[in-house]
Amino acid sequence: MRTQVAIIGGGPSGLLLSQLLHRAGIDTVVLERQSRDYVLGRIRAGVLEWGAVEMLREAGVGKRVDAEGLPHDGTYIATRNRGFRIDFRRHTGQQVMVYGQTEVTRDLYAARDAMDGKVIHGVEGVTIHGADTDAPHVTYTLDGTGHRLDCDFVAGCDGFHGVSRKTIPASVLKEFERVYPFGWLGVLSETPPVSHELIYAQHERGFALCSMRHAALARYYVQVPLTDKAEDWSDDAFWAELKRRIPADAAETLITGPSIEKSIAPLRSFVAEPMRWGRLFLVGDAAHIVPPTGAKGLNLAVSDVHYLYHGLVQHYQGEDEGIDRYSERALARVWKSERFSWSMTTLLHTFPERNAFEHRMQEAELDYLESSDAAQASLAENYVGLPY
């Protein structure tokens, strides 16, 4: 089998790239290790930068996000059980959209089906060959039978644990990492969100976040030690801890209920450079991970797709400047988003090794953010998303 672009990974970045290229007349095949049901069962983030919304519209999958997404004009930052609001509209003229990553993936699957897009699930043993030549190919096994996919380019959209990044020689690849000494215990509940906008709460007991998927589905998080297990936390214990950490007025009005999903996610910052080796391009989590504090994970994957999509379209029109500069352009935005996510994580979490001076500095940073228009404008600019 032959295609122009082999895409490894059938998550949102791989499907979005496939959809955009298909609409531009460029043939793709998507290879995914898991089943479609498994991919759609993943619980992921739900805040989209407006640039990501525009990308979904460009891909022809913006109808449902426009109809069902929740535009947010700001967010709340809380400390010492009281909060203040940062107005995105006033500082940047822009919004963000709350729309779950699972729903983005569902929309993209529907679009690929409607266009008879080639998405192959259940592949095993994916191996990339000749990425540093003009004739790369990918081999894989499906239902016990070996297959070969010849292509012009390979897009590695297969996440942090995928094969794509590991294909780049260690002598070429540089990796940068910060592993945080805590995780987020997340609960999904069929209850009304406590606030119509997100609440980010810093507290001596640890960070908390009040979020939502829609008007009747709330998502809440509390910072926990990495030694904790989700099953150690009863629903009652979770709700009691959340109430201790969020603003008092929110705690009083919080509606609780049984959790329908509960899990703990570790936090890390990670970047791999370069994001291109020969005819192999890394996209999304294959190249970078951010702590979820800044809501940048999916949004960074979408910006990678933006640069790669335009670069490949230009290539097939006879111009290679876009693919030649893909890694440079993508990484420039990645590092700025890494900085923002790291700074939000540092600002809002309680670190086990923090001393008294660092505690006072954290309080001073939050006091400055509350009182400074310039500081709020900077946070708003980064939160709604830097330009591509």
TIFI-395895 format. One record per residue (C-alpha): chain; x, z, y. Coordinates in nm, 3 decimals, m for minus. Example, Ala and Ser with C-alpha at 12.3 -4.5 7.8 and 13.67 -1.06 7.14 Angstrom:
BEGIN
node chain = A, X = 1.230, Z = 0.780, Y = m0.450
node chain = A, X = 1.367, Z = 0.714, Y = m0.106
//
This chain:
BEGIN
node chain = A, X = 0.000, Z = 0.000, Y = 0.000
node chain = A, X = 0.115, Z = m0.072, Y = 0.354
node chain = A, X = 0.010, Z = 0.055, Y = 0.696
node chain = A, X = 0.156, Z = 0.054, Y = 1.044
node chain = A, X = 0.159, Z = 0.433, Y = 1.096
node chain = A, X = 0.162, Z = 0.681, Y = 0.807
node chain = A, X = 0.021, Z = 1.014, Y = 0.923
node chain = A, X = 0.103, Z = 1.321, Y = 0.716
node chain = A, X = m0.155, Z = 1.593, Y = 0.774
node chain = A, X = m0.532, Z = 1.568, Y = 0.811
node chain = A, X = m0.587, Z = 1.845, Y = 1.063
node chain = A, X = m0.702, Z = 1.781, Y = 1.420
node chain = A, X = m0.374, Z = 1.630, Y = 1.545
node chain = A, X = m0.343, Z = 1.386, Y = 1.255
node chain = A, X = m0.708, Z = 1.283, Y = 1.274
node chain = A, X = m0.699, Z = 1.248, Y = 1.654
node chain = A, X = m0.387, Z = 1.029, Y = 1.640
node chain = A, X = m0.545, Z = 0.817, Y = 1.367
node chain = A, X = m0.867, Z = 0.777, Y = 1.565
node chain = A, X = m0.693, Z = 0.679, Y = 1.888
node chain = A, X = m0.461, Z = 0.430, Y = 1.717
node chain = A, X = m0.750, Z = 0.277, Y = 1.522
node chain = A, X = m0.940, Z = 0.219, Y = 1.846
node chain = A, X = m0.627, Z = 0.048, Y = 1.983
node chain = A, X = m0.612, Z = m0.185, Y = 1.683
node chain = A, X = m0.325, Z = m0.008, Y = 1.504
node chain = A, X = m0.367, Z = 0.060, Y = 1.131
node chain = A, X = m0.310, Z = 0.412, Y = 0.995
node chain = A, X = m0.335, Z = 0.606, Y = 0.669
node chain = A, X = m0.372, Z = 0.985, Y = 0.676
node chain = A, X = m0.236, Z = 1.188, Y = 0.384
node chain = A, X = m0.370, Z = 1.545, Y = 0.345
node chain = A, X = m0.273, Z = 1.796, Y = 0.077
node chain = A, X = m0.593, Z = 2.002, Y = 0.095
node chain = A, X = m0.957, Z = 1.907, Y = 0.044
node chain = A, X = m1.178, Z = 1.828, Y = 0.340
node chain = A, X = m1.381, Z = 2.144, Y = 0.276
node chain = A, X = m1.062, Z = 2.351, Y = 0.290
node chain = A, X = m0.952, Z = 2.192, Y = 0.617
node chain = A, X = m1.295, Z = 2.253, Y = 0.770
node chain = A, X = m1.294, Z = 2.612, Y = 0.646
node chain = A, X = m0.994, Z = 2.713, Y = 0.855
node chain = A, X = m1.076, Z = 2.957, Y = 1.137
node chain = A, X = m0.879, Z = 2.857, Y = 1.443
node chain = A, X = m0.871, Z = 2.880, Y = 1.821
node chain = A, X = m1.148, Z = 2.770, Y = 2.049
node chain = A, X = m1.023, Z = 2.715, Y = 2.406
node chain = A, X = m0.954, Z = 2.355, Y = 2.513
node chain = A, X = m0.766, Z = 2.254, Y = 2.825
node chain = A, X = m0.956, Z = 1.996, Y = 3.026
node chain = A, X = m0.689, Z = 1.738, Y = 2.942
node chain = A, X = m0.769, Z = 1.793, Y = 2.573
node chain = A, X = m1.140, Z = 1.740, Y = 2.644
node chain = A, X = m1.055, Z = 1.412, Y = 2.816
node chain = A, X = m0.847, Z = 1.307, Y = 2.514
node chain = A, X = m1.142, Z = 1.371, Y = 2.283
node chain = A, X = m1.360, Z = 1.159, Y = 2.508
node chain = A, X = m1.098, Z = 0.882, Y = 2.504
node chain = A, X = m1.105, Z = 0.896, Y = 2.124
node chain = A, X = m1.483, Z = 0.854, Y = 2.126
node chain = A, X = m1.554, Z = 1.207, Y = 2.002
node chain = A, X = m1.656, Z = 1.379, Y = 2.324
node chain = A, X = m2.034, Z = 1.369, Y = 2.281
node chain = A, X = m2.078, Z = 1.700, Y = 2.098
node chain = A, X = m1.814, Z = 1.891, Y = 2.292
node chain = A, X = m1.989, Z = 1.786, Y = 2.615
node chain = A, X = m2.328, Z = 1.891, Y = 2.476
node chain = A, X = m2.233, Z = 2.213, Y = 2.297
node chain = A, X = m1.906, Z = 2.329, Y = 2.453
node chain = A, X = m1.901, Z = 2.618, Y = 2.699
node chain = A, X = m1.718, Z = 2.535, Y = 3.025
node chain = A, X = m1.538, Z = 2.840, Y = 3.166
node chain = A, X = m1.439, Z = 2.869, Y = 3.532
node chain = A, X = m1.222, Z = 3.177, Y = 3.487
node chain = A, X = m1.115, Z = 3.469, Y = 3.271
node chain = A, X = m1.087, Z = 3.847, Y = 3.293
node chain = A, X = m0.767, Z = 4.050, Y = 3.267
node chain = A, X = m0.812, Z = 4.419, Y = 3.192
node chain = A, X = m0.578, Z = 4.715, Y = 3.209
node chain = A, X = m0.647, Z = 5.085, Y = 3.183
node chain = A, X = m1.008, Z = 5.005, Y = 3.078
node chain = A, X = m1.100, Z = 4.813, Y = 3.391
node chain = A, X = m1.084, Z = 4.442, Y = 3.459
node chain = A, X = m1.037, Z = 4.182, Y = 3.731
node chain = A, X = m1.127, Z = 3.813, Y = 3.727
node chain = A, X = m0.900, Z = 3.512, Y = 3.772
node chain = A, X = m1.096, Z = 3.218, Y = 3.913
node chain = A, X = m0.968, Z = 2.892, Y = 3.764
node chain = A, X = m1.196, Z = 2.679, Y = 3.979
node chain = A, X = m1.085, Z = 2.835, Y = 4.305
node chain = A, X = m0.715, Z = 2.818, Y = 4.224
node chain = A, X = m0.695, Z = 2.482, Y = 4.046
node chain = A, X = m1.029, Z = 2.302, Y = 4.078
node chain = A, X = m1.039, Z = 2.284, Y = 3.696
node chain = A, X = m1.208, Z = 2.449, Y = 3.399
node chain = A, X = m1.140, Z = 2.509, Y = 3.030
node chain = A, X = m1.387, Z = 2.441, Y = 2.749
node chain = A, X = m1.470, Z = 2.686, Y = 2.470
node chain = A, X = m1.526, Z = 2.474, Y = 2.159
node chain = A, X = m1.394, Z = 2.574, Y = 1.817
node chain = A, X = m1.108, Z = 2.386, Y = 1.653
node chain = A, X = m1.319, Z = 2.360, Y = 1.337
node chain = A, X = m1.581, Z = 2.170, Y = 1.537
node chain = A, X = m1.315, Z = 1.939, Y = 1.683
node chain = A, X = m1.197, Z = 1.863, Y = 1.329
node chain = A, X = m1.555, Z = 1.805, Y = 1.211
node chain = A, X = m1.614, Z = 1.559, Y = 1.497
node chain = A, X = m1.293, Z = 1.373, Y = 1.418
node chain = A, X = m1.378, Z = 1.346, Y = 1.047
node chain = A, X = m1.718, Z = 1.202, Y = 1.137
node chain = A, X = m1.553, Z = 0.947, Y = 1.367
node chain = A, X = m1.299, Z = 0.843, Y = 1.103
node chain = A, X = m1.579, Z = 0.803, Y = 0.848
node chain = A, X = m1.780, Z = 0.590, Y = 1.091
node chain = A, X = m1.483, Z = 0.356, Y = 1.135
node chain = A, X = m1.391, Z = 0.355, Y = 0.763
node chain = A, X = m1.066, Z = 0.531, Y = 0.845
node chain = A, X = m0.829, Z = 0.584, Y = 0.553
node chain = A, X = m0.793, Z = 0.962, Y = 0.493
node chain = A, X = m0.662, Z = 1.054, Y = 0.148
node chain = A, X = m0.712, Z = 1.416, Y = 0.038
node chain = A, X = m0.550, Z = 1.603, Y = m0.249
node chain = A, X = m0.208, Z = 1.438, Y = m0.226
node chain = A, X = 0.090, Z = 1.622, Y = m0.374
node chain = A, X = 0.467, Z = 1.587, Y = m0.358
node chain = A, X = 0.470, Z = 1.397, Y = m0.030
node chain = A, X = 0.822, Z = 1.272, Y = 0.043
node chain = A, X = 0.944, Z = 1.073, Y = 0.343
node chain = A, X = 1.208, Z = 0.808, Y = 0.272
node chain = A, X = 1.422, Z = 0.602, Y = 0.508
node chain = A, X = 1.300, Z = 0.766, Y = 0.828
node chain = A, X = 1.636, Z = 0.676, Y = 0.989
node chain = A, X = 1.598, Z = 0.309, Y = 0.894
node chain = A, X = 1.375, Z = 0.023, Y = 1.011
node chain = A, X = 1.172, Z = 0.039, Y = 0.689
node chain = A, X = 1.048, Z = 0.393, Y = 0.617
node chain = A, X = 0.807, Z = 0.471, Y = 0.337
node chain = A, X = 0.624, Z = 0.771, Y = 0.195
node chain = A, X = 0.572, Z = 0.855, Y = m0.169
node chain = A, X = 0.310, Z = 1.095, Y = m0.305
node chain = A, X = 0.112, Z = 1.181, Y = m0.616
node chain = A, X = m0.266, Z = 1.162, Y = m0.634
node chain = A, X = m0.455, Z = 1.268, Y = m0.947
node chain = A, X = m0.132, Z = 1.257, Y = m1.144
node chain = A, X = m0.042, Z = 0.900, Y = m1.040
node chain = A, X = 0.250, Z = 0.816, Y = m0.811
node chain = A, X = 0.194, Z = 0.606, Y = m0.500
node chain = A, X = 0.411, Z = 0.444, Y = m0.233
node chain = A, X = 0.302, Z = 0.388, Y = 0.128
node chain = A, X = 0.518, Z = 0.149, Y = 0.331
node chain = A, X = 0.494, Z = 0.177, Y = 0.708
node chain = A, X = 0.654, Z = 0.113, Y = 1.046
node chain = A, X = 0.645, Z = 0.478, Y = 1.156
node chain = A, X = 0.570, Z = 0.823, Y = 1.015
node chain = A, X = 0.385, Z = 1.088, Y = 1.219
node chain = A, X = 0.442, Z = 1.440, Y = 1.086
node chain = A, X = 0.123, Z = 1.631, Y = 1.166
node chain = A, X = 0.158, Z = 1.860, Y = 0.864
node chain = A, X = 0.210, Z = 2.197, Y = 1.027
node chain = A, X = 0.482, Z = 2.460, Y = 1.022
node chain = A, X = 0.520, Z = 2.461, Y = 0.642
node chain = A, X = 0.496, Z = 2.085, Y = 0.595
node chain = A, X = 0.753, Z = 1.838, Y = 0.470
node chain = A, X = 0.807, Z = 1.644, Y = 0.794
node chain = A, X = 1.032, Z = 1.883, Y = 0.984
node chain = A, X = 1.229, Z = 1.957, Y = 0.666
node chain = A, X = 1.307, Z = 1.583, Y = 0.637
node chain = A, X = 1.524, Z = 1.596, Y = 0.949
node chain = A, X = 1.886, Z = 1.683, Y = 0.854
node chain = A, X = 1.998, Z = 2.036, Y = 0.938
node chain = A, X = 2.291, Z = 1.884, Y = 1.129
node chain = A, X = 2.041, Z = 1.721, Y = 1.366
node chain = A, X = 1.765, Z = 1.981, Y = 1.394
node chain = A, X = 1.785, Z = 2.286, Y = 1.620
node chain = A, X = 1.531, Z = 2.566, Y = 1.583
node chain = A, X = 1.444, Z = 2.840, Y = 1.832
node chain = A, X = 1.231, Z = 3.136, Y = 1.729
node chain = A, X = 1.093, Z = 3.469, Y = 1.843
node chain = A, X = 0.896, Z = 3.672, Y = 1.586
node chain = A, X = 0.677, Z = 3.943, Y = 1.740
node chain = A, X = 0.653, Z = 4.289, Y = 1.582
node chain = A, X = 0.272, Z = 4.288, Y = 1.555
node chain = A, X = m0.025, Z = 4.073, Y = 1.458
node chain = A, X = m0.383, Z = 4.010, Y = 1.563
node chain = A, X = m0.669, Z = 4.145, Y = 1.354
node chain = A, X = m0.954, Z = 3.902, Y = 1.418
node chain = A, X = m1.324, Z = 3.948, Y = 1.345
node chain = A, X = m1.596, Z = 3.683, Y = 1.363
node chain = A, X = m1.950, Z = 3.817, Y = 1.401
node chain = A, X = m2.292, Z = 3.663, Y = 1.452
node chain = A, X = m2.352, Z = 3.860, Y = 1.771
node chain = A, X = m2.379, Z = 3.763, Y = 2.138
node chain = A, X = m2.038, Z = 3.769, Y = 2.313
node chain = A, X = m1.985, Z = 4.076, Y = 2.529
node chain = A, X = m1.888, Z = 3.857, Y = 2.826
node chain = A, X = m1.965, Z = 3.499, Y = 2.931
node chain = A, X = m1.588, Z = 3.454, Y = 2.985
node chain = A, X = m1.288, Z = 3.573, Y = 2.783
node chain = A, X = m1.153, Z = 3.924, Y = 2.838
node chain = A, X = m0.780, Z = 3.981, Y = 2.784
node chain = A, X = m0.721, Z = 4.358, Y = 2.766
node chain = A, X = m0.391, Z = 4.546, Y = 2.787
node chain = A, X = m0.408, Z = 4.906, Y = 2.664
node chain = A, X = m0.170, Z = 5.179, Y = 2.555
node chain = A, X = m0.315, Z = 5.152, Y = 2.204
node chain = A, X = m0.250, Z = 4.777, Y = 2.199
node chain = A, X = m0.387, Z = 4.444, Y = 2.314
node chain = A, X = m0.748, Z = 4.328, Y = 2.263
node chain = A, X = m0.929, Z = 4.001, Y = 2.326
node chain = A, X = m1.301, Z = 3.932, Y = 2.358
node chain = A, X = m1.380, Z = 3.567, Y = 2.291
node chain = A, X = m1.659, Z = 3.353, Y = 2.147
node chain = A, X = m1.741, Z = 3.031, Y = 1.963
node chain = A, X = m2.091, Z = 2.992, Y = 2.107
node chain = A, X = m2.376, Z = 3.200, Y = 2.249
node chain = A, X = m2.452, Z = 3.366, Y = 1.914
node chain = A, X = m2.105, Z = 3.378, Y = 1.755
node chain = A, X = m1.842, Z = 3.616, Y = 1.891
node chain = A, X = m1.469, Z = 3.633, Y = 1.811
node chain = A, X = m1.277, Z = 3.956, Y = 1.879
node chain = A, X = m0.916, Z = 4.061, Y = 1.822
node chain = A, X = m0.709, Z = 4.378, Y = 1.834
node chain = A, X = m0.331, Z = 4.410, Y = 1.809
node chain = A, X = m0.221, Z = 4.578, Y = 1.484
node chain = A, X = 0.111, Z = 4.652, Y = 1.311
node chain = A, X = 0.237, Z = 4.385, Y = 1.073
node chain = A, X = 0.209, Z = 4.639, Y = 0.791
node chain = A, X = m0.172, Z = 4.652, Y = 0.825
node chain = A, X = m0.401, Z = 4.455, Y = 0.594
node chain = A, X = m0.743, Z = 4.323, Y = 0.692
node chain = A, X = m0.908, Z = 4.508, Y = 0.403
node chain = A, X = m0.774, Z = 4.835, Y = 0.546
node chain = A, X = m1.009, Z = 4.794, Y = 0.841
node chain = A, X = m1.379, Z = 4.863, Y = 0.798
node chain = A, X = m1.615, Z = 4.699, Y = 1.045
node chain = A, X = m1.692, Z = 5.039, Y = 1.200
node chain = A, X = m1.321, Z = 5.113, Y = 1.249
node chain = A, X = m1.267, Z = 4.773, Y = 1.412
node chain = A, X = m1.555, Z = 4.809, Y = 1.659
node chain = A, X = m1.448, Z = 5.162, Y = 1.752
node chain = A, X = m1.092, Z = 5.048, Y = 1.821
node chain = A, X = m1.205, Z = 4.746, Y = 2.022
node chain = A, X = m1.424, Z = 4.967, Y = 2.242
node chain = A, X = m1.129, Z = 5.196, Y = 2.316
node chain = A, X = m0.921, Z = 4.907, Y = 2.452
node chain = A, X = m1.160, Z = 4.692, Y = 2.659
node chain = A, X = m1.311, Z = 4.770, Y = 3.001
node chain = A, X = m1.555, Z = 5.060, Y = 2.995
node chain = A, X = m1.849, Z = 4.850, Y = 3.117
node chain = A, X = m1.789, Z = 4.596, Y = 2.839
node chain = A, X = m1.758, Z = 4.871, Y = 2.576
node chain = A, X = m2.096, Z = 5.011, Y = 2.681
node chain = A, X = m2.275, Z = 4.676, Y = 2.639
node chain = A, X = m2.089, Z = 4.546, Y = 2.331
node chain = A, X = m2.328, Z = 4.445, Y = 2.051
node chain = A, X = m2.172, Z = 4.499, Y = 1.710
node chain = A, X = m2.266, Z = 4.366, Y = 1.369
node chain = A, X = m2.128, Z = 4.283, Y = 1.024
node chain = A, X = m1.813, Z = 4.071, Y = 1.024
node chain = A, X = m1.845, Z = 3.730, Y = 0.859
node chain = A, X = m1.468, Z = 3.671, Y = 0.864
node chain = A, X = m1.179, Z = 3.913, Y = 0.906
node chain = A, X = m0.808, Z = 3.830, Y = 0.896
node chain = A, X = m0.470, Z = 3.923, Y = 1.042
node chain = A, X = m0.248, Z = 3.659, Y = 1.202
node chain = A, X = 0.121, Z = 3.727, Y = 1.275
node chain = A, X = 0.259, Z = 3.608, Y = 1.611
node chain = A, X = 0.565, Z = 3.394, Y = 1.669
node chain = A, X = 0.716, Z = 3.154, Y = 1.920
node chain = A, X = 0.897, Z = 2.859, Y = 1.761
node chain = A, X = 1.036, Z = 2.523, Y = 1.876
node chain = A, X = 1.223, Z = 2.256, Y = 1.681
node chain = A, X = 1.432, Z = 1.994, Y = 1.859
node chain = A, X = 1.432, Z = 1.695, Y = 1.858
node chain = A, X = 1.073, Z = 1.594, Y = 1.782
node chain = A, X = 1.185, Z = 1.248, Y = 1.676
node chain = A, X = 1.434, Z = 1.137, Y = 1.411
node chain = A, X = 1.452, Z = 0.763, Y = 1.364
node chain = A, X = 1.098, Z = 0.650, Y = 1.290
node chain = A, X = 0.969, Z = 0.999, Y = 1.213
node chain = A, X = 0.785, Z = 1.190, Y = 1.486
node chain = A, X = 0.689, Z = 1.559, Y = 1.472
node chain = A, X = 0.349, Z = 1.653, Y = 1.615
node chain = A, X = 0.189, Z = 1.992, Y = 1.678
node chain = A, X = 0.274, Z = 2.288, Y = 1.456
node chain = A, X = 0.531, Z = 2.080, Y = 1.266
node chain = A, X = 0.747, Z = 2.112, Y = 1.579
node chain = A, X = 0.628, Z = 2.422, Y = 1.763
node chain = A, X = 0.425, Z = 2.743, Y = 1.731
node chain = A, X = 0.298, Z = 2.959, Y = 2.015
node chain = A, X = 0.142, Z = 3.306, Y = 2.004
node chain = A, X = m0.232, Z = 3.261, Y = 2.063
node chain = A, X = m0.230, Z = 3.472, Y = 2.379
node chain = A, X = m0.214, Z = 3.165, Y = 2.606
node chain = A, X = m0.457, Z = 2.949, Y = 2.401
node chain = A, X = m0.199, Z = 2.669, Y = 2.374
node chain = A, X = m0.166, Z = 2.588, Y = 2.002
node chain = A, X = m0.420, Z = 2.307, Y = 1.962
node chain = A, X = m0.374, Z = 2.201, Y = 2.324
node chain = A, X = m0.002, Z = 2.140, Y = 2.270
node chain = A, X = m0.078, Z = 1.935, Y = 1.959
node chain = A, X = m0.316, Z = 1.722, Y = 2.165
node chain = A, X = m0.052, Z = 1.666, Y = 2.433
node chain = A, X = 0.196, Z = 1.557, Y = 2.163
node chain = A, X = m0.066, Z = 1.310, Y = 2.038
node chain = A, X = m0.106, Z = 1.183, Y = 2.394
node chain = A, X = 0.264, Z = 1.099, Y = 2.426
node chain = A, X = 0.297, Z = 0.952, Y = 2.076
node chain = A, X = m0.024, Z = 0.749, Y = 2.093
node chain = A, X = 0.073, Z = 0.585, Y = 2.420
node chain = A, X = 0.429, Z = 0.529, Y = 2.299
node chain = A, X = 0.312, Z = 0.354, Y = 1.981
node chain = A, X = 0.061, Z = 0.138, Y = 2.166
node chain = A, X = 0.340, Z = 0.032, Y = 2.404
node chain = A, X = 0.567, Z = m0.043, Y = 2.106
node chain = A, X = 0.318, Z = m0.285, Y = 1.954
node chain = A, X = 0.289, Z = m0.447, Y = 2.296
node chain = A, X = 0.666, Z = m0.503, Y = 2.299
node chain = A, X = 0.792, Z = m0.200, Y = 2.497
node chain = A, X = 0.982, Z = 0.089, Y = 2.331
node chain = A, X = 1.030, Z = 0.320, Y = 2.630
node chain = A, X = 0.739, Z = 0.544, Y = 2.522
node chain = A, X = 0.862, Z = 0.611, Y = 2.168
node chain = A, X = 1.224, Z = 0.638, Y = 2.283
node chain = A, X = 1.128, Z = 0.914, Y = 2.525
node chain = A, X = 0.862, Z = 1.079, Y = 2.308
node chain = A, X = 1.069, Z = 1.384, Y = 2.215
node chain = A, X = 1.194, Z = 1.436, Y = 2.571
node chain = A, X = 0.847, Z = 1.415, Y = 2.726
node chain = A, X = 0.673, Z = 1.624, Y = 2.461
node chain = A, X = 0.937, Z = 1.898, Y = 2.467
node chain = A, X = 0.927, Z = 1.928, Y = 2.847
node chain = A, X = 0.563, Z = 2.029, Y = 2.823
node chain = A, X = 0.615, Z = 2.232, Y = 2.505
node chain = A, X = 0.876, Z = 2.458, Y = 2.663
node chain = A, X = 0.661, Z = 2.523, Y = 2.971
node chain = A, X = 0.370, Z = 2.620, Y = 2.746
node chain = A, X = 0.600, Z = 2.832, Y = 2.529
node chain = A, X = 0.709, Z = 3.014, Y = 2.845
node chain = A, X = 0.350, Z = 3.079, Y = 2.948
node chain = A, X = 0.243, Z = 3.200, Y = 2.602
node chain = A, X = 0.551, Z = 3.424, Y = 2.575
node chain = A, X = 0.488, Z = 3.569, Y = 2.924
node chain = A, X = 0.120, Z = 3.641, Y = 2.849
node chain = A, X = 0.217, Z = 3.805, Y = 2.521
node chain = A, X = 0.482, Z = 4.018, Y = 2.691
node chain = A, X = 0.247, Z = 4.112, Y = 2.974
node chain = A, X = m0.048, Z = 4.222, Y = 2.761
node chain = A, X = 0.086, Z = 4.369, Y = 2.436
node chain = A, X = 0.229, Z = 4.709, Y = 2.352
node chain = A, X = 0.574, Z = 4.666, Y = 2.199
node chain = A, X = 0.689, Z = 4.939, Y = 1.957
node chain = A, X = 1.040, Z = 4.946, Y = 2.105
node chain = A, X = 0.924, Z = 4.960, Y = 2.468
node chain = A, X = 1.080, Z = 5.238, Y = 2.675
node chain = A, X = 0.936, Z = 5.421, Y = 2.979
node chain = A, X = 1.093, Z = 5.179, Y = 3.227
node chain = A, X = 0.950, Z = 4.875, Y = 3.049
node chain = A, X = 0.609, Z = 5.042, Y = 3.040
node chain = A, X = 0.622, Z = 5.088, Y = 3.419
node chain = A, X = 0.730, Z = 4.726, Y = 3.464
node chain = A, X = 0.434, Z = 4.609, Y = 3.260
node chain = A, X = 0.200, Z = 4.815, Y = 3.478
node chain = A, X = 0.364, Z = 4.677, Y = 3.793
node chain = A, X = 0.327, Z = 4.318, Y = 3.669
node chain = A, X = m0.044, Z = 4.372, Y = 3.606
node chain = A, X = m0.093, Z = 4.541, Y = 3.944
node chain = A, X = 0.085, Z = 4.251, Y = 4.113
node chain = A, X = m0.129, Z = 3.998, Y = 3.927
node chain = A, X = m0.445, Z = 4.176, Y = 4.038
node chain = A, X = m0.341, Z = 4.185, Y = 4.405
node chain = A, X = m0.160, Z = 3.851, Y = 4.447
node chain = A, X = m0.335, Z = 3.521, Y = 4.501
node chain = A, X = m0.009, Z = 3.340, Y = 4.427
node chain = A, X = 0.032, Z = 3.515, Y = 4.091
node chain = A, X = m0.328, Z = 3.441, Y = 3.995
node chain = A, X = m0.288, Z = 3.076, Y = 4.097
node chain = A, X = 0.020, Z = 3.046, Y = 3.875
node chain = A, X = m0.161, Z = 3.195, Y = 3.575
node chain = A, X = m0.465, Z = 2.975, Y = 3.638
node chain = A, X = m0.252, Z = 2.659, Y = 3.668
node chain = A, X = m0.085, Z = 2.725, Y = 3.333
node chain = A, X = m0.402, Z = 2.838, Y = 3.156
node chain = A, X = m0.610, Z = 2.532, Y = 3.242
node chain = A, X = m0.317, Z = 2.315, Y = 3.136
node chain = A, X = m0.020, Z = 2.150, Y = 3.304
node chain = A, X = m0.051, Z = 1.770, Y = 3.353
node chain = A, X = 0.066, Z = 1.539, Y = 3.076
//
